[in-house]
Amino acid sequence: MNSSLLRILPETVLTLTGVLIMLLEPFLEKHRSRAPLGWLAILGTLGAMAATLWQRHVGYGTAFSGTVINDSFSVFFHLLIASIVLVTLLVSLEYFADRTTDVGEYYALVLFGAVGMMFMTSAQELLVVFIGLEISSISTYIMAGLRKRVAASPEAAIKYFLLGSFATAFFLYGVALTFGATGSTTLPVIAAQLANGVAPRLAFLGLAMLLIGLGFKVSAAPFHVWTPDVYEGAPSPVVGFMSTAPKAAAFAVLLRLCFGTFSSLNHGWFVLLWILAALSMTVGNLGALRQRNVKRMLAYSSIAHAGYLLVAFTALSPDGISAASFYAASYAAMNVGAFAVISHLAGFSEQRTNISDFAGLGQKAPVLSALFAFFLLSLIGIPFTGGFFGKFYVFSAALSRHVVWLTVIGLINSGIAAYYYLRVLSAIYMQPMDAADKDVVVRRVSAPLAVALALTAVATLALGIAPGRVLSLARSGALFPEQAVAPAAALPQLPSSAVAR
């Protein structure tokens, strides 16, 4: 096989599967179930995961004149994105079971979006990052508006598209400024030029623009304004997907930029990310306190979790990279699982998503309630869950570099977050259901959804009691050996007084 094609084999598998779904869909009868297309998408996703593991086995390298790199870092995020896609497709089989229109396109869009995200994680060229970002964004814009007959869904898609377009403009402006400063858009070349002291101020301005564009994708404050409305209006499986996979891809790009390409400017971007982390944690948690809709609450929660993850960047060390990668994996498991439960309870109509609608659910659906409670406890950061070790590694990495005040802000926000998560648990187990809700029948969990819930629950539990395997995978790509990034000892140490300021 051509070596260049080998480096993008997972993306090729997903692209061919998506195209095949689009070609087969018109041949299905109008009123026939589109579930076979969903199973085909699942098969393609499993093929992409196998291709990623094969890449790890046969060795790493670059392709297409060095614009794409296949390394341990990209393999980690490829597997993470493919896992999120797999669970999303399993949940979607039940969610769209009674639908016969727009479903085939949906399955293809999920795969195409994943292709863009995978290109983002393996790109060594800013223009390739931009192409991957656009492929991912266009897919999620369309998926957010799939419930055409409900006003909130097209509204969510339009808001997401318009604000996303502004974010794209900032990202492109950052690419232009970076090119103006260094004469290249290739990451290793940019890193080499900056190491020689070439136009650091203009390059830093370019990095700031890039951070704005990526900050929108990770819904970090103050670039978060689209998040609550889009999460509320979009279909629940789509929300579970867009709250984790694009965020993981964007954080992968941020890690490459900050710790690889712009590592010589770490004193500058340290301050920016410190502020973004503090704002995101505080705005997200305080905003979630006022929400009565579970999807909007989890939207503000995702803003806060973006802040927790940004704390790892301030460690300025490989431990921060591995902590951020681990947190992305643990957050994906628990958040996709939570939205899988919401998807089942709310159905395609998305009628029952208020906290009051969950009153007495523990009596009507004890197993489903227990799983939802488990995911919420993990989002809080309770021990023996993936969320606990995610926060532990992030805060430990920050403290190891004396980033004390940001860690204190993070711990205070973790305490605030416990209130609104426990409020949902209180409704489930301690509040009586309304008389009107007593006749509401909770649907039986389908086999695909049961598998999805099992996978996310096992992953969340495994990350909470045996995190070593995933953490070792994250650490294996933390140093970016292919890009010769300076180790932690070579990075300038920040005095504690400077950090406190």
Secondary structure, 3 states (H helix, E strand, C coil): CCHHHHHCHHHHHHHHHHHHHHHHHHHCCCCCCCHHHHHHHHHHHHHHHHHHHHHHHHCCEEECCCCEEECHHHHHHHHHHHHHHHHHHHHHHHHCCCCCCCHHHHHHHHHHHHHHHHHHHHECEHHHHHHHHHHHHHHHHHHHCCCCCCCHHHHHHHHHHHHHHHHHHHHHHHHHHHHHHHCCCEHHHHHHHHHCCCCHHHHHHHHHHHHHHHHHHCCCCCCCCCHHHHHHHCCHHHHHHHCCHHHHHHHHHHHHHHHHHCHHHHHHHHHHHHHHHHHHHHHHHHHHHCCCEHHHHHHHHHHHHHHHHHHHHCCCCHHHHHHHHHHHHHHHHHHHHHHHHHHHHHCCCCCCCEHHHHCCHHHHCHHHHHHHHHHHHHHHCCCCCHHHHHHHHHHHHHHHCCCHHHHHHHHHHHHHHHHHHHHHHHHHHHCCCCHHHCCCCCCCCCHHHHHHHHHHHHHHHHHHHCCHHHHHHHHHCCCCHHHCCCCHHHCCCCCHHHHHC
